[in-house]
Amino acid sequence: MFKTIFTRSSSYYINKYRIYVMFLLLFLIATFFAPNFFNPFNLNAMIKAANLYSMMAIGFTIVMICGHFDLSIQAVMNLGAVITLGMFAKSGLPWSVAIILGILCGIVVGLGNGLLVAKAKINSFIVTLGTMTITQGIIYLYCKSGSISVGGDYSFSDLITTEVIPLFPPITIITIIMIVVFAMIMFKTSFGRSVYMVGGNSETAWLAGIKRDRIYIVSYIISGGLSALAGSLFAIGQGTAVPNMGDKGISPLMIVIASVIIGGVAMSGGKGDILRSYFAVLTMMVIFNMLSCFGTGYEAQVFAAGLVLAAIVLYESVSNYLQNKIKGIRLPLLAEVKTRRQGRQLI
């Protein structure tokens, strides 16, 4: 009996906290074996690279917990980037207004996604695939297929990328604040609890009086707004925005999807954690950076990302199968029945 209880509880906690274990192990391996991995310059570059994906992963995690997808996050990221830099460089607006306008554009796309999914009852995969294509077309029209730069004024770019404390520039601090705020919202507010209930069982949530459509719409608005903010801050930090940002190399969309799933978000909804998604992004960055330190190319990074994702999906499948086998079993009663059977055999 105790062995069964221990096995079940052990597998539960290993599954629950696996991303922290993975991150720690990979970080230690990279520190001791990867050349030039553990130095301030390299760690700073790795953390900066994680900022973009982490902020996008917040909204994507919330949408997936609802039981849906948002394939438009990369296009919305690009939209926020080009609108923000365009409003500053072309229209002469201050950075604060330009960033707000970029975020509002992302919110509009998110609102459209939410309305089509919630009210028109169209599959989220189809909806966001369509808005991704439309948004990318709008970006090319706005940019005229060219790039937009800050025009030599890099003062604000330097401000948000210069370290306030070691390894933590303002852009990283903003990202961490967003992660903490939305993690608290998901665990401490009625909205967060409603998201989990809707994703776990939408019919039960409806019977409990939760307005499912409102949850879907708000979730997509959050995803769109944060993706646009991520693109805005990333473009400001780089000093330039291009219409196809992220198309070279591993796309941000694929990194976010892989990270969120590796972090433990269930594709069926109702399960997940923003903080774990953040550490999953950091884990992916450690893998990519470690491979770069070993001198491997882009192909090895893609292969490694796919391998890790496949291993996690396989682990999830086996874990769910084992949990379903023991679901509903009353362990003390099972042990009592087993003892009685053994007693009868002795008689």
N, C-alpha and C positions, 0 to 999 in steps of 0.2 A: 504493500500500500504506500509506504513512505517513499519507496523508489519511484512509484508512478507519479505521486504528487511532486516530488523533487524534479523529475524529468519534465513534467508539464510546466512547472513554474520556471525552471531554468530556461527552457525553450522560449517561454513568454518574454522573459527579461532580456535574453539574448536578441530576440527579434525586435523588441521595443527599443533597445539602446545600441543596436548594431552599428549605426552610422558614426556614433562617437568612438566606438572601438576601432572601426575601420579608419577613421581620420587619424586617431592617435598612432595606430600601428604604421600606417603609410607615412605619416610625418616623421616618425622615429627612423624608419627604414631609409627615407630620403635624406634625413639629417646625417646618418652615419655612413651611408654608402654612395650617395649622389654627389659628384664633384661640385663644389661651389653652391650647394643648395642653401645651406644655413648661413646666409650673410644678409645684412640689412637691405642692400640694394635688391637682391633677388626676392626676399620676403615681401618687400614693399611693392615690387612689380606684381607679385602673385596676388596680394591682397587687393590691389587696385583693379586687377583683371576680374576678381571675384565680385566687385561692387555691382557691375552692370547685370550680371546673371542673377545675383542675389535679390536685387530689387524686383526684377522681372519674375523671379521664382515666388515672391510673396503672393502676388495676385494669382499666378497660375496655380499655386497650392490651394488657395481658397476656392477657385473655380473647380478644381479636381475633387476637393472634398465634397462639393455640391453634387458630384457625379457627372461633370461635364468637362469639355476641353476648350482651350482658347488657343487656336493655332495662329491667331493674328498678332501675338505679342511682339514678334520680331518686326513686322511691318509697322506696328504702332510705335515701337522703339525708334525706328527710322523717322517716322512722322514727327515725333516729339523733337528729335534732334534737328531736322531740317527747318521746322517751324521756329524753334527757339533761336537758332543761329540766323535764320532768314529775317526774323523780326528785329534782331539786334543789328545785323550787318546791312540789310537792305532798307528797313523802315526806320532805323535809328532809335528804336525803343530801348528803354533801360532793361538791364538783365532781368530784373524782378518781373516786369510785365511780360517780357519775352518768354520766360520760363512758365509763367501762369498760362499764357496762350498755348504753349506747347502741351501742357498738362490738360487743358480744356479740350484740345483736339483729341487726345487719347481718351478722355472721358466720353466724348461724343461717339467715338467708335465703340467703346465699351457699352454705352447705352444702346446703340443699335444692335450689338450682339445680344445683349440681355433681352431686349424687346422681341427679337426674332425667335430666340430660344424659348422665352417664357410665354409670350402671347401668341405667336404664330405656330408654336410647337414644332419648329424645324430642328432637326438633329444638329447639335452644337458643332460636330465635326464639319458638316456641310456649311453651316452659317459662317464659322470663323475662317474656313478655307476661302469662302467667297469674299469676306471683308478683308482678308489678307491680300488677295489679288487686287481688289478695288483700291485699298489704301496704298499699296505699292505703286499702282498706276498714278494716283494723285501725287505721290511724292516725285515721281519722274516728271510729271507735268510742272510741278512747282519749281523743281531744280533745273528743269530743261536738260536733264541727264548729266548735269555737271555738279561740282562740289560747291559748298558754301563755307567760307572761312570767316574768322573774326576780323580780318582786314588789318592785321598787325597789332591790334590791341589785345595783348595776352595778359593783361593785369588780373582780370577776374579768373582766367584759366589758371594762372600761377597761384592765386589765392586759394582756390578749392583743392589744388593738388599738392600744395606745400604742407609738409608734416607739421601739425600742431604739437603733437607728442610723437615719439619714435613709432614709426609704422602706421600712424593714424592721421592722415590728412583730413580736412573737413568733409570731403566726399565720402570717405569711409565712415566717419562719425555719423553723417546723415543716414547712410545705409543701415548702420547698426541701430540707430534710433528708430527707423522705420520697422525693422525686424522686431524690436522689443515692443513697440506700440501695437503692431498688428498681432503679435503673439499674445499679448495681454487681451486684446479685443476678442480673439478666438476662444480664450479660456475663461475670461472673466465677465463677458457681456452676454446678454440674451441673443444678440445677433450671432455671435460665435457659436453658441450652443444650438441655435436654430440651423446654422449651416451644417453642423454635424448630424443633426436629426434629419434634415432634408436629404443629405447625401446617404445616410444609412438606410432610411426607408421613407420615401417621399409620401407614400399613402398614410403611414402612421403620423408623419409630421402634419399632414393636412387635417387628419382627424383630431390632432391635438390643437388645432387652431392656428398653426403657423402658416403665414402667407408665403407659399413657395415661390410664386412669381416675383415677389418683392426681393426675396433672398437671391434668386438667380440674377435679377437685374443689378442689384447692388454689388454682387460679387464680380460681375463683368465690368461694372464701372470702376471698381477698385483695381482690377487687373489692367484695364486700359489706362487709367491715370498713372499708376506706378510704372508701367512699361514706358509711357511717354516721359515721365520724370527721369527714369533711368537713362533713356536716350539723350535727354537734354543735358544731364550732368556729364555723361560720357563725352558727348560732342564738345561741350564747353572745355572739359579737361584736355581734349585733343586739339582744340582750337579750330576744328573743321568738321563738317558733316557731309557725308556722301549718300546718295540715294540707295545704294546697295551695301550699306554698312553691315558687316557680318557675313557676307556671301563668300568671302575668301576664307578658307580654312573650315573648321567645324562651326556650323551655324549656331548662333545663340539659342535659337528655338530648340535644336536638338540637345544642346547642353542643359538647358532648363528642364526639358522633359525627362532626360536621363537622370538628372540630379534629384528631381522631385520624386521619381519612382524609387530611386536608390534610397532616398531619405525616408521611405516608408509610406508614402501616400498611396492608398488603394485606388486602382483604376476604376473600380466600381463605385467609389465614393464613400463618405462616412468615416474615413480614417486618414490621419495625417497630422503634420505638425510643422509650422513655419520654421521653428528653430532647427529642427532636423533637416529641413530642406536647405537651410543656410549652410549647415555643416556638410551636407552632401555636395553643395557647390564648392566649398573649400576643399573637400576630398578630391573632386574632379580637378581642381586647380593644382593640387599637390601632385596628382598623377601626371598631368600634362607637363608641369614644371620639372618634375623628376626625370621624365623621359627626355626633355630638352637638355637637362644637365648631362645626361648620358650621351648626348649627341645624336639621338634618334630623330627622324623626320616626322612630318605631319601624318604620314600613313600609320606610323606606330601609335600615335596619339588616338587616332580614330579607332584603330583596332583595340586599344586598351579600353577606351570608353565603351565600345560595344561589348567587350568581354565582361567588364564589370556589370553592365546593365543586364546581360544575359544571365550571369551568375545570380544576381539578386532576384530576377524574375523566376528562375528555377527554384531558388531557395523559398520564395514566397509560395510557389505552387506546392512544394513538398510540405511546407509548414501548414498551409491551409488544409491540405489533405489529412495530415496527422491530427489537426485540431478538430476537423469534422468527424473523424473516427471516434473521438472521445467526447464529443459534444453531448450533453445531457446525461452522461454517466455519473452516478452518485458513487464516488470512490469508497466511502466507508461501507455502503451497502454491498458494493462489489466485493470488497475484502471479506465481509461477513459470509456472503454466499460461497466464496472460494474456500473459506475455513470449514464451512459445513460440508462441502463436497469432499474435502480431504478427510474429514471425520468419518463420513459414510464409507469411503474407500477402505479405511483402516478396520472398520467393523466387518 
